[in-house]
Amino acid sequence: MSSLKNAIPRRAHKERAQPHSRKKFGLLEKHKDYVVRAKAYHQKEETLRVPFRFLLPFLLV
């Protein structure tokens, strides 16, 4: 019975739009936009952290 239940395609949930009263604040950031921004931030953070780890022993001398 459960295999038939899982065979039915489910409706994809849509994200809410920006309310009209908040249009003055610009576009509403969707979850997928946040994920892209967060990954880019962490990637930049990591590229800055690696050289610092390399230079740390030289700075302590």
Distance bins in CASP14 RR format, pairs under 12 A and 6 or more apart:
PFRMAT RR
TARGET T0000
AUTHOR 0000-0000-0000
RMODE 2
METHOD distances of the structure
MODEL  1
1 7 0 0 0 0 0 1 0 0 0 0 0
2 8 0 0 0 0 0 1 0 0 0 0 0
13 31 0 0 0 0 0 1 0 0 0 0 0
14 30 0 0 0 0 0 1 0 0 0 0 0
14 31 0 0 0 0 0 1 0 0 0 0 0
15 28 0 0 0 0 1 0 0 0 0 0 0
15 29 0 0 0 0 0 1 0 0 0 0 0
15 30 1 0 1 0 0 0 0 0 0 0 0
15 31 1 0 0 1 0 0 0 0 0 0 0
15 32 0 0 0 0 1 0 0 0 0 0 0
15 33 0 0 0 0 1 0 0 0 0 0 0
15 34 0 0 0 0 0 1 0 0 0 0 0
16 22 0 0 0 0 0 1 0 0 0 0 0
16 28 1 0 0 1 0 0 0 0 0 0 0
16 29 0 0 0 0 0 1 0 0 0 0 0
16 30 0 0 0 0 1 0 0 0 0 0 0
16 31 0 0 0 0 0 1 0 0 0 0 0
17 23 0 0 0 0 0 1 0 0 0 0 0
17 27 0 0 0 0 0 1 0 0 0 0 0
17 28 1 0 0 1 0 0 0 0 0 0 0
17 30 0 0 0 0 1 0 0 0 0 0 0
18 24 0 0 0 0 0 1 0 0 0 0 0
18 25 1 0 0 1 0 0 0 0 0 0 0
18 26 1 0 0 1 0 0 0 0 0 0 0
18 27 1 0 0 1 0 0 0 0 0 0 0
18 28 1 1 0 0 0 0 0 0 0 0 0
18 29 0 0 0 0 1 0 0 0 0 0 0
18 30 0 0 0 0 1 0 0 0 0 0 0
19 25 0 0 0 0 1 0 0 0 0 0 0
19 26 0 0 0 0 0 1 0 0 0 0 0
19 28 0 0 0 0 1 0 0 0 0 0 0
20 26 0 0 0 0 0 1 0 0 0 0 0
20 28 0 0 0 0 0 1 0 0 0 0 0
22 28 1 0 0 1 0 0 0 0 0 0 0
27 33 0 0 0 0 1 0 0 0 0 0 0
28 34 0 0 0 0 0 1 0 0 0 0 0
29 35 0 0 0 0 0 1 0 0 0 0 0
29 36 0 0 0 0 1 0 0 0 0 0 0
29 37 1 0 0 1 0 0 0 0 0 0 0
29 38 0 0 0 0 0 1 0 0 0 0 0
30 36 0 0 0 0 1 0 0 0 0 0 0
30 37 0 0 0 0 0 1 0 0 0 0 0
31 37 0 0 0 0 0 1 0 0 0 0 0
31 38 0 0 0 0 0 1 0 0 0 0 0
32 38 0 0 0 0 0 1 0 0 0 0 0
32 39 0 0 0 0 0 1 0 0 0 0 0
33 39 0 0 0 0 0 1 0 0 0 0 0
33 40 0 0 0 0 0 1 0 0 0 0 0
34 40 0 0 0 0 0 1 0 0 0 0 0
34 41 0 0 0 0 0 1 0 0 0 0 0
35 41 0 0 0 0 0 1 0 0 0 0 0
35 42 0 0 0 0 0 1 0 0 0 0 0
36 42 0 0 0 0 0 1 0 0 0 0 0
36 43 0 0 0 0 0 1 0 0 0 0 0
37 43 0 0 0 0 0 1 0 0 0 0 0
37 44 0 0 0 0 0 1 0 0 0 0 0
38 44 0 0 0 0 0 1 0 0 0 0 0
38 45 0 0 0 0 0 1 0 0 0 0 0
39 45 0 0 0 0 0 1 0 0 0 0 0
39 46 0 0 0 0 0 1 0 0 0 0 0
40 46 0 0 0 0 0 1 0 0 0 0 0
40 47 0 0 0 0 0 1 0 0 0 0 0
41 47 0 0 0 0 0 1 0 0 0 0 0
41 48 0 0 0 0 0 1 0 0 0 0 0
42 48 0 0 0 0 0 1 0 0 0 0 0
42 49 0 0 0 0 0 1 0 0 0 0 0
43 49 0 0 0 0 0 1 0 0 0 0 0
43 50 0 0 0 0 0 1 0 0 0 0 0
44 50 0 0 0 0 0 1 0 0 0 0 0
45 52 0 0 0 0 0 1 0 0 0 0 0
46 52 0 0 0 0 0 1 0 0 0 0 0
46 53 0 0 0 0 0 1 0 0 0 0 0
47 53 0 0 0 0 0 1 0 0 0 0 0
47 54 0 0 0 0 0 1 0 0 0 0 0
48 54 0 0 0 0 0 1 0 0 0 0 0
48 55 0 0 0 0 0 1 0 0 0 0 0
49 55 0 0 0 0 0 1 0 0 0 0 0
49 56 0 0 0 0 0 1 0 0 0 0 0
50 56 0 0 0 0 0 1 0 0 0 0 0
51 58 0 0 0 0 0 1 0 0 0 0 0
51 59 0 0 0 0 0 1 0 0 0 0 0
52 58 0 0 0 0 0 1 0 0 0 0 0
52 59 0 0 0 0 1 0 0 0 0 0 0
53 59 0 0 0 0 0 1 0 0 0 0 0
55 61 0 0 0 0 0 1 0 0 0 0 0
END
